[in-house]
Amino acid sequence: NPATVVDRADAKAPDYFLDWAFDEVQRLAQAGKFHEHSVVVRTTIDMGLQQASESAMESSLREYGESYKAKQGALVMIENGGAVRAMVGGRDYGESQFNRAARALRQPGSSFKLYTYSAAMENGFKPESTISDAPITWNGWSPQNYGRAYKGKVTLLSAMAQSLNTVPVRLAKEYLGTDLIVKTAKAFGVETPLRKDKTIPLGTSEMTVLDQATGYAVMPAGGMQSRRHGIEQVLGYGGDVLYDFNRDEPPAKRVLSEQAMSSMNRILSQIPVIGTARKAALDGGIVTAGKTGTSQSYRDAWFIGFTGNYTTAIWFGNDDFTSMNNMTGGSLPAATFKTVMDYAHQGIELRAIPGIDNPLPTGDHKGNAVAKKKDGTPDTGLQALVRPRSLSAESTRLLRQIAGKLKEAGRLGPATAKVADKTTTGSVTEALPVSSKSP
């Protein structure tokens, strides 16, 4: 009084994420989690990762969109534990508010093979199991490999790494059935209704980017539900906690056995090394796993990958479903994944992908055939992003230890306060293990 004009021209808001988060709050309210109409919501967004994701997507489309005839892209990043840290629902929220990450239904192509192969591993197959890559016909349908060539007897690891099409179809026809594959996808957290026809092993049933990120996040979670979520807490205006994700949601259930999870992670971690996703391999030898996907006539190009810390799903395509210019999941989607994930892993404590040998960096990524620049760094064609350093991993770990100790200690009562006054130095020193290297 009077009103003050605020220039928001330079303000960057995660609008696609906020739209989705608002829908999530409404869903919680309808489920009876709380009954107040005006609330304060704490979300899972990480603005550093969000801005890096937006920058990487825009840079990819600006530099290569015209040559690939791609006009749109979408991205979802989930931290191990289920928190959605970044969401890009399109190139420009001002031009289109339609959220391509959470609402657009697109064919996942070969990236759907995660569920087919997971069902196989759960039913006795191993990465070393052999199967025939040869022409196959199923009720008049004869799928072909990319390049129309066949390998003969192959291991399932090799078939997945090379994205052979006849192998998952043979698994579905002769061993699994499509009902089991759909059941596996649903158990992994896919919410989009899926068709059960014979073509589903090759990813013909449409899904969202958010669903694919959710499903793949089961793998770094050790075969447990990823429990994706965008809301951490809902507070009343009086400060009361009306909803808390960790308090009010059920614990994660196992959806894939440890044996099957280990087998799948062994396969998926080889795809950026010897398979179709070599452009997705991260710097510093950080172990990366994932799968490419390309739909019919190059309408959709995907890469969904993960480390022990984050899972990121990336899609490129066109809103009108027109074909792109030969874009595959191993090209721009994989390169964009690398740009975002290299940024996300700078200066953090690395977590291991479960179930594989040597899950943490021990030097350079051996066998990685990514093209190198003159200075020896990988050449993905995209500009690297630098993450501002705030605290070292060791300092962050120490602060978390202190916070944990304080939470365990609780509040001091009148009697204990007097004792603490007399023995403050000794009690604090013993309670908090301080590293000699900490600042």
N, C-alpha and C positions, 0 to 999 in steps of 0.2 A: 504494500500500500504506500506508494504506487508500485505496480508490477515492474520487475526488472527483466529486461531482455537478455537472454542467454544465447550466445552464439555457439551452436552445436555443430558447426560445419566440420570441425576437426575431431569431434567425438566419435570414437569407434565403439559400437555396441555389438555384442554377439547376438544379433537379432534372431537368426534362425534358431539358435540354442534357446533363447528366451521364450520364443513361441512354443517350442516343444516342452520346455520346463513348465510353462503356464498350464499346458494341457496335462502335464504330470501332476501338478498341484490339484487341478480339478478332479482328476481321477482318484487321488487320495481322499479328497473331500467326499466324493460320491461313495467311496468305500467305507465311509464312516470313521476315518482316521482322526478327524477333528471336525468341529461344528462351528467355528468362528468364521465370519465372512471376511474380516480384515486381518491379515496375518503378515508376518515377516518371514521370508523364505531364504534359507542359505542353500545355494546351489553348489554343484561340483565343478563349475567352470574354472579353468586355469587360463587367465587372460594372456599369459605369455605364450602358451601352446596354441590358444585360439588364434592370436594374431599371426603366429608363425604358419599355422595351417592355412589361414586366409591368404597370406602372402605367397605361400608355395603354390596354391591352386591358381591364383591370379597370374603368377609368373609363368606357370606351365601353359595356361591357355593363351596368354599374351604372346609368348614366344613360339608356341607350336600349334595352337588351336587352328589357325588358318590352314597350315599345311596338312594337318590331319583332318580338317573339316569337322572339328569338334567345338561346340559352343558352350557346353555346360560341364560342370563337374560337381562332385559332392564328396564329403569326407566325414568320418566319425573316428575319434580316438578315445579308447577306453583304457584307463589304468587298471592294472591287475588288482582286483578287488571290486570292480564293477562301476567305478565312478567315471562318468562321461566327462572328459576333460576338454574336448574341442568338438565342434560340429559346424561344418560348412554345408549349407543347404543349396548353394548355387553361387553363380559368379557375382551377382549384384542384387542385394536385397531391395534396393531402391527401384530396380526394374521389375523384379518378380519376387513376391513374398512366398511363393510355393516352395516348400521345404523338400528338396530332392533327396536329402539324407534320411528323413523320417517318413516320407509319404510317397515318394515316387516308386512305382513297381517296375523293376527292370530285370531282364533275364541275366542270371549270374554266370551263365556259361560254365566253364570248367572249374570255377571257384566253388561250385556246388559239390564237387567231388569229395570235399572234406567229409560230408555226411555219408556218402556211399562207401568210401574206404574205411571210415570209422566203424560203420556197421559190419564191414567185413572183418576188421581187426577184433571186434567184439565177438565174432563168431568163428574164431579159430585160425584166421589167416595171420601171417606174419609179413613184415616187409620183404623177407627173402622168399616168400612163397611164389611159385611160378604159375603163370597162366598164359593162355594163347592170345597173342595179338594177331588176329586174322579176321577176314570178312565174316560178318554175322548178320543174320536176318531175324527179326522178331515181329511176327504178325504183319509181314509185308514192309517193315521198316528196316533199312540197311544203313546204319551210321558208318561214316568214314572218318579216318584220321585226317588231321591237318596235313596237307601235302599228299594225301591219298596213297601213302606207303604203309607197309606192315612189317613188324619186327620179328614175328614168330613167337617163340617162347621168351617171355620176359618176366622179371620179378615185379612185384607190385610197387616196390620203391622206384624202379626204373620207369614203370608205366605212369606213375603219378608225376614223377619229375619231368618226363617228356610230354605229359598231358595227352596220352593216347586215349582215344575215344571208345574203341571197341572193348577195352578191358573193363571199365565200370559197367558198360551195358551187359557184358557177359556175366559179371558178378551179380547184377540185378536179375538177369533172366534165369541163370542156372543155380544160384546159391541163396540169394537174399530176398528177392521180391521187392516191389516198389513200396508196399505198405511199411516194411521195416525201415526203409530209407527215410520215408516221411516221418515216421515215429522218432527216428534218431534226430532229425533236424528240429523237430518240435521240442524234444528233450533238451537240446542245446540252447533253446531260448528263442528260436525263430517263431515270431507271432503271425507272420503273413500266412493266410491260407494257401496250402500247396496242393497242386494236382498230383494224382497218383498214376498218371499214364506212363507208358513205357519209355518216354523220352526224358523223364525227370533225372535219370543219372547224369545226363549231360547238361543239366541246369536250364531247362526250358521253362520251368515254372517261376514266375516273377517274384522278386523279393526286394526288400529295402536295404539300403546301405547300413542302416542301424542294425537290422537283423543279422547281416553278415558279420559285422563287428562283434555282435553279441555271441554268435555261434563260434567264431574263431577264438574268442577270449576264453572259452572253456579250456583250450589247450595249455596256455601258460598258467591257468588255475589248477592244473594237475588233474583234469577230468571232472572238476566240480562245476556246478552252475556258476556262470560269470556274474549273475545278479546285476545287470546294468541298471544304473539309476542316475538321475540328474538332480535329485533333491536330497540334501543331507539332513536338514532340519526345517521344521515349520514352528515358528514361535508366535505366541500371542503378543499383543502390544504391552501386556503386563510383564513380559519376559518368560512366561510359562512355556515349557517345551511341549508342544502339542503333538509333534511327530519327530521321531529320530530314526533314521534308517537302520543304524546298528542295533537300536533297542527294539524297534517295532516290527522289523521284517524277519522272517524265519531264516535260519542258517542255510547255507548253500548245501544242496544235495549232490551226491555223486551221480553223474550221468554217463560216465565212461570209466571203465575199469582202469586200474593203474597199468596193467599190461597193455591194453589197447591204446591208452593215452601215450605210453612210452613208444609204442610202435609208430603211432601217427606222428609224434614229434620228431622221431628219427627220420621219417620220410620228409616231413615239411621243412626241416632244417637243411635238407640237401637241395631243395629247389632253388634257393639263391646261390648255390655253389655249382651244381652241375645241371640244373634244370632251366626252366623258362623264365626265371626271375633273377637273373644275375645282376641286373641294374638295381635291385633292391638291397643288395648286401651293404651293411652299414660299415662306416669307418671304424678303425681301431680294433678290428677283429671281433666286434660285438656279434654274438651269434644271432642270426635272423632266421625266421621260418615263415612260411606262407605259401600262397597259391595264386596263380594268375587265372584270369577268366576272360574269354572273348565270346560274345554271342553271335548268332547267325548274321551274316552280311556285315559284320563289324559295327553293329548298332550299339554295342556296349563293350567297354573295356574296363577290367577290374584288376586290382591287386589288393588282397587282404593278407596282412602279415603281422607278426608279433615278435617281441622279445620277452624276457622275464618281467619287464616293467610295463610295457604298453602293447595294445593291439590297435592297429589302424586299418580301416577299410576305405578304399578310394575307388571312385567310379568316374568315368568320362563318357559323354555321349551327347545326344541332341534331344531336345524336348519333343520334336516332331517325329522321332524314331527314324530319321534318315540315317543312312550308312555313313560312317566315317571313312577316311582314306587309309585303310589297312592298319588302323591302330589296334594293337594287341595289348593284353594285360601286362606283358613283359616289357613294354616300351614306356610310354609316358606315365601310366599309373605306377609302375614300379619305381621309376626315377623320382616321381613326386613323393612317394612313400619314403624313399631314402632321404630326401631333403628334409621332410618333416621330422622323421625319426632321428636323424643325426642331430638335429637341433634339440629334440626332447631328451636325448641321452647325454648331453654335455653337462659335466659337473655333478652327476647324480650317482648314487650308489647302485651298482648294477645288480639285478636279481637274475637268478639262473632259470633257464627253461627246464622244466622238470623232465626226467626220463631219458635224457640223452647223455652221451659221453662228452666230457670237456665242455660244459655249458657256458663257461665264462671265458673271456679273452685270455689267451696265452701268448699273444703275438699277432702276426698278420693272419688274415683269413686265407689259409692255404687252399689252393685250387680255385680261387676266385678269378674268373676270366673277364672281369669288368675292365673296359678300356681305361688306360691311365693317361693323365696329362703329363707334360714334360717334367713337372715337379714331383711326379710319382703318385699324386692323389687320384682317386677314381674320377673319371669323366662321365658324368650323367647328363651333361648338357644344360644343367640347371645351376643357378648360382646358390652357393651354400649360405645358410643362415647361421648367425652367431648368437648364441644365447647369453644374455648378460649374467655375469656371475654375482651372486649375492652371498651365499655361504658355501663353504666346502662341505663335502659329504660327511666328513668327520665332525665338523661343528654342528651340522644338522642332527647327526646321530646323538651327540652329547646333549643337545637341547631337548631332544625327545626323551632321553633318559631322565633328565631333570624333571620334565613335565610328568613323566610316569611316576616318579618318586613322590612328587607333590600331590598327585591325584590319589596315590595309595595312602599317603599320610593323613589326609582329611584335615578338618579344621582343628585348631588347638582350643581346648576348653580352658576355663579359668585355672584349674589345678595344674594342667600340663604346661600352661604358658609360663608359670613361675619356674618350673623345672627347666624349661627350655631357655629361660633368661640366664640361668646359672651355667648351663652347659652348651651354650649355642655353638661354639666353635667345634667342640668334639662331635656333637650329634650331627651337625650338618656335614662335616668332613667325612664321617663314616657313612652317612646315608647316600651321599652322591659320589659315585666313582668318577673322578675327574681325570681325563687323559693328560699325560705330561706334555702332549703335543698340541693341546687345545690352546687357543688364544687367551 
